[in-house]
């Protein structure tokens, strides 16, 4: 049961794909503004997207710009 994705070396993070992780609460490496400039795709299903919690007030909007739905 995945509940968070910790900080990783995000300077080369290009893609994140998340499918069927409704208990996922945080993607720490993306919870900032701006999101990593190397990030081109963030694929996530709607249920997992809705379960995410954000600390940074602009992070969700920043990630939304590269979000692709499953």
C-alpha positions as MATLAB code, in Angstrom:
seq = 'XXXXXXXXXXXXXXXXXXXXXXXXXXXXXXXXXXXXXXXXXXXXXXXXXXXXXXXXXXXXXXXXXXXXXX';
ca = [
       0.000    0.000    0.000;
       1.794    3.095   -1.279;
       1.105    6.218    0.797;
       3.830    8.594   -0.350;
       6.612    8.956   -2.877;
       9.632   10.543   -1.199;
      12.024   13.136   -2.497;
      14.216   11.836   -5.294;
      16.861   13.432   -7.475;
      14.248   15.410   -9.360;
      16.594   17.351  -11.647;
      16.314   14.527  -14.196;
      12.758   13.391  -13.439;
      10.958   13.289  -16.809;
       7.910   11.109  -16.258;
       5.802    9.889  -13.345;
       3.088    7.275  -13.871;
       0.656    6.378  -11.094;
      -2.209    3.955  -11.517;
      -4.683    2.726   -8.893;
      -3.067    4.121   -5.742;
      -6.080    5.639   -3.979;
      -4.259    5.725   -0.616;
      -1.397    7.767   -2.039;
      -1.330   11.108   -0.229;
       1.945   12.747   -1.241;
       4.339   12.958   -4.139;
       6.909   14.950   -2.217;
       9.225   15.662   -5.147;
       6.354   17.414   -6.964;
       4.901   19.297   -3.995;
       6.562   22.608   -4.827;
       6.292   25.429   -7.303;
       7.499   25.254   -9.926;
       7.441   21.523  -10.485;
      10.757   20.097  -11.715;
      11.491   21.684  -15.113;
      12.513   18.312  -16.548;
       9.045   16.834  -15.803;
       7.151   16.395  -19.070;
       4.422   13.889  -18.126;
       2.589   13.098  -14.933;
       0.126   10.298  -15.653;
      -2.364    9.473  -12.926;
      -5.874    8.095  -12.704;
      -8.612   10.361  -11.366;
      -9.111    8.524   -8.044;
      -5.407    8.692   -7.208;
      -5.250   12.355   -8.264;
      -8.145   13.229   -5.973;
      -6.501   11.478   -3.024;
      -3.336   13.616   -3.215;
      -2.712   16.256   -0.567;
      -0.544   19.286   -1.279;
       1.518   21.396    1.130;
       2.581   24.048   -1.346;
      -0.358   26.244   -2.424;
       0.612   26.342   -6.136;
       1.970   22.815   -6.554;
      -1.265   21.177   -7.696;
      -1.768   23.770  -10.446;
       1.866   23.439  -11.547;
       1.624   19.647  -11.806;
      -1.797   19.888  -13.470;
      -0.108   21.564  -16.439;
       1.791   18.339  -17.255;
      -0.880   15.899  -16.053;
      -2.191   13.211  -18.369;
      -5.167   11.075  -17.330;
      -5.148    7.283  -17.540;
];
